[in-house]
Amino acid sequence: MDLLATIGPNLGYQDLLPHSNEMNIGEGIRIRVLDLETIIAVKEQLAAEKDLAVLPILYQTLRQMKQ
């Protein structure tokens, strides 16, 4: 996320909200986390070396989740 609070192709909070899930991380603290498909799409669009390096792991994780 950049200083303007966008990621990828200028996706802001309202754009990403439908692609997130709320999670309880303890002691009544809840956060929103992007779904794996959206994380993959953003990393593909960014195409930075560090994003591309992790894509094979994310693809495998997604395949396993869908089994």
Sequence and secondary structure as in RCSB ss.txt:
>XXXX:A:sequence
MDLLATIGPNLGYQDLLPHSNEMNIGEGIRIRVLDLETIIAVKEQLAAEKDLAVLPILYQTLRQMKQ
>XXXX:A:secstr
  TTS BTTTB HHHHGGGEEEEEEETTEEEEEE HHHHHHHHHHH  HHHHHHHHHHHHHHHHHT 
